[in-house]
């Protein structure tokens, strides 16, 4: 199996961190007991710019979850089409070539799902197999590649689309002054990414997917996710997330690599979910890596923020298009997310 291409798409409404912070402080002006705390939280996110689904002045006009979700549907279709078209072009494929379509998101809901809407909108193959996946959060970009790889392993002459769309700005609870929501308001952004995965008998070139592994950590449901209610998605974000990285990531990666006669020192491309500064620092410390090893992840975090499932795919595009490893280089693509769980993918350029 191989990754034939990856492509990303961002909304046109792009703002620096200070502009978004000023808008939030204006909204919460009479509710924050210590406004300077919001300044500190946003300053620590490592984010410089983010793209938003709507103009920043339009968010106060959203009166219900239903209205926000409709924006999610409309924008997901727009960004999804852009990302898929770009990915297909990079892979040298036509609209009719992919035979499976995996769609991942955790920031909105639709039935028919976004993949169905895009089949109609784009004129994709009528026989395409659709697999919409909800609930995996930040890990879903990596998990989606792994599930697409499972598909083309069974059908080695075929190609599969993975599309991730996350519009996190539409989930921010404007009356929630919890630390988790305040941090999220400074960390998460909006964007989409598409990846084309092909089987061994397909003519498209790209880094090989040598192996994948899913790891579930029992009794950790309260670490990350959503509390879903009448007002939509309320974030659950425990301070235990970096500790989960410290406790599990190194041993899980070492075991995975050892099963393929490899060690951490053999990995030349670390394609890691951006998370946030605490997550990236925990990853560097747990794996004993220099900051330069995760330079692509730090750069994506600065430019677009944490895009949940799309984040690791933005980092993947960096390696495919702008930081191309030398032929024969081993890579590890990894993310963690609600469950709590992790997904590991071994690559070779």
C-alpha positions in Angstrom: 0.0 0.0 0.0 1.1 3.5 -0.7 0.2 7.1 0.0 -0.2 8.6 -3.5 -0.8 12.2 -2.4 -2.1 14.5 0.3 -3.7 18.0 -0.1 -5.1 20.5 2.3 -7.7 23.3 2.2 -8.3 26.2 4.5 -11.3 28.6 4.7 -10.6 32.1 3.3 -11.2 33.9 6.6 -7.7 34.0 8.1 -6.8 35.9 11.3 -3.8 36.3 13.5 -4.1 35.1 17.1 -4.4 38.6 18.6 -7.4 39.4 16.4 -9.2 36.3 17.6 -8.2 36.9 21.2 -9.6 40.5 21.0 -12.9 39.2 19.7 -13.2 36.6 22.4 -12.3 39.1 25.1 -15.0 41.5 23.8 -17.6 38.7 23.9 -16.6 37.6 27.4 -15.8 41.1 28.7 -18.4 41.1 31.5 -18.0 37.4 32.4 -14.2 36.9 32.8 -13.1 37.5 36.4 -9.4 37.7 35.2 -9.2 38.6 31.5 -5.4 38.4 31.7 -5.8 34.7 32.2 -7.2 34.4 28.7 -4.1 36.3 27.4 -1.8 33.9 29.1 -3.7 30.8 27.9 -3.7 32.0 24.3 0.0 33.0 24.4 0.9 29.5 25.5 -0.8 27.7 22.6 2.0 28.3 20.1 -0.5 29.4 17.5 0.1 32.5 15.4 -2.7 32.4 12.8 -5.9 30.4 12.2 -8.5 30.1 9.5 -12.2 30.3 10.4 -15.3 28.9 8.6 -17.0 32.3 8.9 -15.9 35.9 9.2 -15.1 36.6 12.8 -17.9 39.1 13.1 -20.5 36.5 12.0 -20.1 34.2 15.0 -22.3 36.2 17.4 -25.1 35.8 14.8 -25.2 32.0 15.2 -28.1 31.5 17.6 -28.3 27.7 17.7 -26.4 24.5 17.3 -28.5 23.8 14.2 -27.4 27.0 12.5 -23.7 26.3 13.3 -24.1 22.7 12.1 -25.6 23.9 8.8 -22.5 26.1 8.3 -20.4 23.0 9.1 -22.2 21.1 6.3 -21.9 23.8 3.7 -18.3 24.6 4.5 -17.3 20.9 4.7 -18.6 20.4 1.2 -16.7 23.4 -0.1 -13.4 22.6 1.6 -13.8 18.9 1.0 -14.2 19.3 -2.7 -11.2 21.6 -2.9 -9.0 19.2 -1.0 -10.1 16.1 -2.9 -9.6 17.7 -6.3 -6.1 18.9 -5.4 -5.2 15.4 -4.0 -6.5 13.6 -7.1 -4.6 16.0 -9.4 -1.3 15.4 -7.4 -1.9 11.6 -7.7 -2.6 11.8 -11.4 -6.1 10.4 -10.9 -9.5 11.3 -12.2 -12.8 11.8 -10.3 -13.9 8.3 -11.4 -10.8 6.4 -10.2 -11.3 6.0 -6.4 -13.5 3.1 -5.4 -13.7 3.8 -1.7 -14.3 7.0 0.3 -13.5 7.3 4.0 -14.8 10.5 5.7 -13.7 11.6 9.2 -14.8 14.5 11.4 -15.8 15.3 14.9 -17.0 18.9 14.6 -20.4 18.4 13.0 -23.0 15.8 11.9 -25.0 15.1 8.8 -27.1 12.4 7.3 -26.6 11.8 4.4 -23.0 12.3 5.5 -20.6 14.7 3.8 -19.1 11.9 1.7 -22.6 11.3 0.1 -23.0 15.0 -0.6 -19.6 15.1 -2.3 -20.4 12.1 -4.4 -23.3 14.1 -5.9 -21.5 17.4 -6.0 -18.3 16.1 -7.6 -19.8 13.3 -9.7 -17.7 10.6 -8.0 -18.0 7.0 -9.0 -21.5 5.7 -8.4 -20.1 2.4 -7.1 -17.8 4.0 -4.6 -17.9 2.4 -1.1 -18.6 5.1 1.5 -17.3 4.8 5.1 -18.2 7.9 7.2 -16.5 7.8 10.7 -17.5 10.0 13.6 -16.1 10.1 17.2 -12.4 9.4 16.8 -11.3 13.1 17.1 -7.7 13.9 16.8 -6.7 10.3 16.1 -9.0 10.0 13.1 -6.6 11.3 10.5 -4.2 8.5 11.2 -6.9 6.0 11.8 -8.5 7.0 8.4 -5.3 6.3 6.6 -5.0 2.9 8.4 -8.6 1.9 7.4 -8.0 3.0 3.8 -4.8 0.9 3.8 -6.9 -2.1 5.1 -9.2 -1.5 2.1 -6.5 -1.4 -0.6 -4.8 -4.4 1.0 -7.9 -6.3 0.1 -8.2 -4.6 -3.4 -4.6 -4.0 -4.4 -5.4 -2.5 -7.8 -7.7 0.2 -6.3 -7.5 3.7 -4.8 -9.3 5.1 -1.8 -10.0 8.7 -0.7 -9.6 9.8 2.9 -11.2 13.1 3.7 -11.0 14.9 7.0 -12.9 18.2 7.7 -12.8 19.9 11.0 -14.4 23.2 11.7 -13.6 23.6 15.4 -14.6 27.3 15.6 -18.2 26.2 15.2 -18.1 24.1 18.3 -16.8 26.7 20.8 -19.3 27.2 23.6 -19.6 30.9 24.0 -21.1 30.7 27.5 -18.6 28.1 28.8 -15.8 29.7 30.9 -14.2 26.4 31.8 -10.4 26.2 31.4 -10.8 23.5 28.8 -13.0 25.8 26.6 -10.8 28.8 27.1 -7.7 26.8 26.0 -9.7 25.4 23.1 -10.7 28.9 22.0 -7.0 29.7 21.5 -5.8 26.4 20.1 -8.2 24.9 17.6 -8.8 26.1 14.0 -10.7 25.1 10.8 -9.5 23.2 7.8 -9.7 20.1 5.7 -7.3 17.5 4.2 -7.6 14.7 1.7 -5.3 11.7 1.2 -5.2 9.2 -1.7 -4.2 5.7 -0.6 -3.5 3.1 -3.3 -2.9 -0.7 -3.3 0.3 -2.5 -4.4 -0.9 -3.2 -7.9 -1.9 0.4 -8.5 0.4 2.5 -10.8 0.5 5.6 -8.6 3.8 6.2 -6.7 4.3 7.4 -3.1 5.7 6.3 0.3 4.8 2.8 1.3 2.5 1.9 4.2 4.5 -1.0 5.7 2.3 -1.6 8.7 -0.4 0.0 11.0 -1.3 -0.5 14.6 -4.3 0.6 16.7 -3.9 0.8 20.5 -6.8 1.3 23.0 -6.2 2.3 26.6 -9.0 0.9 28.8 -11.0 3.1 31.2 -9.7 6.4 29.9 -13.0 7.7 28.4 -12.9 10.9 30.4 -9.5 12.1 29.1 -10.8 13.7 25.9 -14.0 14.1 23.8 -17.4 15.9 23.8 -20.3 16.3 26.2 -23.1 16.6 23.7 -26.2 18.5 24.7 -28.8 21.0 23.5 -26.2 23.6 22.7 -24.0 21.3 20.7 -20.5 20.1 21.5 -18.9 21.0 24.9 -15.2 20.0 25.0 -13.8 17.5 27.4 -10.0 18.1 27.6 -8.3 16.7 30.7 -4.9 17.8 32.0 -4.0 14.1 31.8 -3.5 14.2 28.0 0.3 14.9 28.2 0.6 12.3 30.9 -1.0 9.7 28.5 1.7 10.6 26.0 4.4 10.1 28.7 3.0 6.8 29.9 2.3 5.1 26.7 3.7 6.5 23.5 7.3 5.5 23.8 6.7 1.9 24.8 3.9 1.5 22.2 6.1 2.9 19.4 9.1 0.8 20.5 7.1 -2.4 20.5 5.6 -1.6 17.1 9.0 -0.8 15.6 10.6 -3.9 17.1 8.0 -6.1 15.5 9.5 -4.8 12.2 13.1 -5.1 13.3 13.4 -1.3 13.7 14.2 1.2 16.4 13.5 4.9 17.0 16.9 5.8 15.6 15.8 4.3 12.3 13.0 6.8 11.8 13.9 9.8 9.7 10.5 11.4 9.3 8.3 11.9 12.4 4.8 12.7 11.1 3.1 13.6 14.3 -0.3 15.2 15.2 0.2 18.8 16.2 -1.8 18.6 19.5 -0.4 21.7 21.2 2.8 22.7 22.9 2.3 20.5 25.9 1.6 17.5 23.6 4.5 18.1 21.3 6.9 18.7 24.2 5.6 15.5 25.9 6.2 13.6 22.6 9.7 15.0 22.3 10.6 14.1 25.9 8.9 10.7 25.8 10.7 9.7 22.6 14.0 11.5 23.4 13.8 13.5 20.2 15.3 16.9 19.5 12.8 19.7 18.7 14.0 19.7 15.1 12.5 16.2 14.7 9.0 17.6 15.1 9.7 20.8 13.2 6.9 20.1 10.6 4.4 19.6 13.5 5.5 22.8 15.3 5.3 24.8 12.0 1.8 23.5 11.2 0.6 24.4 14.8 1.9 27.9 14.3 0.3 28.4 10.9 -3.1 26.8 11.4 -3.6 25.7 15.0 -4.8 22.3 16.1 -7.2 21.0 13.4 -8.2 17.8 15.3 -8.2 14.9 12.8 -6.9 17.0 9.9 -3.8 18.1 11.8 -1.6 15.0 11.2 -2.7 15.1 7.5 -1.4 18.7 7.2 1.9 17.5 8.6 1.9 14.6 6.1 1.4 17.1 3.3 4.5 19.0 4.5 6.6 15.8 4.2 5.1 14.9 0.8 5.4 18.3 -0.8 8.0 20.5 1.0 10.2 18.4 3.3 10.6 15.3 1.1 12.7 12.6 2.9 15.4 10.8 0.9 14.3 7.6 -0.8 14.5 4.6 1.6 13.8 6.8 4.7 11.5 5.3 7.3 8.7 7.4 8.7 6.3 7.1 11.6 2.8 8.8 11.4 1.1 8.9 14.7 -1.8 10.5 16.6 -3.8 10.0 19.8 -7.4 10.8 20.5 -10.6 10.1 22.4 -11.1 6.6 23.7 -8.3 7.1 24.8 -6.3 5.6 22.0 -3.4 5.9 19.5 -2.8 5.0 15.9 0.6 4.2 14.4 1.6 3.9 10.8 5.0 2.8 9.6 6.0 4.4 6.3 9.0 4.1 3.9 9.8 6.7 1.2 
